[in-house]
Amino acid sequence: MQLIDFFRDSIEVYTIGAAFIMIFLIAQILYMMHKVDKDLLKAKLFLNEAVMQKTWMYISVAGASFALNSLVRLATQLTLWGAVLNVFRLNEITQFIFLVAFIMAVYNWYVFIGSFVRK
């Protein structure tokens, strides 16, 4: 039982840390947007296909893990499989995957926008 409590608590600590990282990166992006030439941003985004592909991949993984998390929660509450799914801690695993993918998407944009901020 202590291992399960430790796992659950460590996921909660990770979630809090991930929330602070996301808030910081998003705040930095919003701050940098005031220094960015909007036309240059549009041109570089149009020419840099890798940024769009990475962002699409990260957001797709985050969306899929969010949907899977919702389905697992529904299944644990309404079906007999709930006990089996709860043993594998699928709620926490899908939450972890969502947070990692979303942080990577935000960091991808942070690096992209930070690469040509007017000094």
C-alpha positions, 0 to 999 in steps of 0.5 A, a space after each residue: 500500500 505504501 508504494 501505491 501511496 508514494 506513486 500517487 503522491 509523486 504524480 501529484 508533486 509532478 503535476 504541481 511542478 509541471 503546472 508551474 513550468 507551463 505557467 512560466 513558459 506561457 507567461 514568457 511567451 506572452 511577454 516576448 510576443 510584445 517584442 516580436 515583429 509580427 510579420 517576421 513571426 508569420 514569415 518564419 512560421 510559414 517557412 519553418 515546417 518543423 515547428 508546426 509538425 512538432 507542435 501538431 505531434 505534441 498536441 495530438 499526443 496530449 489530446 489522445 492522452 487526455 481522451 484516454 484519461 477520460 475514458 479510463 476514469 469513466 471505466 473505473 467508475 461505471 464498469 467492473 473493469 474499474 478495479 483492474 484499470 485502477 491497479 495499473 494506475 492508468 489515470 496517473 500514467 495518462 495524466 503524466 503523458 498529457 503534461 509531458 506532451 503539453 510542456 514540450 509543445 509550449 517549450 517548442 513555441 518558447 524556443 521558436 519565438 525566443 529565437 528572433 525576439 527584437 533586442 
